[in-house]
Amino acid sequence: DADVTQTPRNRITKTGKRIMLECSQTKGHDRMYWYRQDPGLGLRLIYYSFDVKDINKGEISDGYSVSRQAQAKFSLSLESAIPNQTALYFCATQPGTGDTGELFFGEGSRLTVL
Amino acid sequence: GQNIDQPTEMTATEGAIVQINCTYQTSGFNGLFWYQQHAGEAPTFLSYNVLDGLEEKGRFSSFLSRSKGYSYLLLKELQMKDSASYLCAVMDSNYQLIWGAGTKLIIKP
């Protein structure tokens, strides 16, 4: 089983619908991240959380919201989806001890907004 | 602003050596990462450099020059499975990762 699990893996929806992407991890990491990836662009940070009570906006948070329900769960919501939110979304975790360390990514959630 | 530059695409031959360059301009520096990403899959960690010099790990090596804002990833004895995108990322002074757009590496037989 994957250490970082994202659901759904693929989703097609219509403009204006509310969408939630879920991420759960069994690595025991404090830090969790949501990124989106578009062709020709680098990974862009949407939101991140360093613990359950900590939520921070990334560079492209507009149109998104998050919830850190527990150390192991970090959900991303699109309140009213629009076509330019069509992208591949990745959740990632990182150990909280120390300020450096690799990220561990989920398998990705491909979202298409029609 | 902060910027990471790496070539968009490179082609190499199976069995050969390829060097993928990355230059960066960031507000502070707390290390440089290389990740491999196969099409449609998650990025996976390859290497981390925080001090100048070469880090070798099997067929892969990564070099860093902080004074030049430059790194490269060297892949030796290329195999077809090395066809993937290679992502360079720098951790800035706020310990946030700044990502390059990635270099798509195509391996030909």
Boltz contact constraints between the chains, C-beta under 6 A:
constraints:
  - contact:
      token1: [A, 41]
      token2: [B, 101]
      max_distance: 6.0
  - contact:
      token1: [A, 42]
      token2: [B, 99]
      max_distance: 6.0
  - contact:
      token1: [A, 42]
      token2: [B, 100]
      max_distance: 6.0
  - contact:
      token1: [A, 42]
      token2: [B, 101]
      max_distance: 6.0
  - contact:
      token1: [A, 43]
      token2: [B, 99]
      max_distance: 6.0
  - contact:
      token1: [A, 99]
      token2: [B, 95]
      max_distance: 6.0
  - contact:
      token1: [A, 100]
      token2: [B, 31]
      max_distance: 6.0
  - contact:
      token1: [A, 102]
      token2: [B, 45]
      max_distance: 6.0
  - contact:
      token1: [A, 105]
      token2: [B, 42]
      max_distance: 6.0
  - contact:
      token1: [A, 105]
      token2: [B, 43]
      max_distance: 6.0
  - contact:
      token1: [A, 107]
      token2: [B, 42]
      max_distance: 6.0
  - contact:
      token1: [A, 108]
      token2: [B, 42]
      max_distance: 6.0
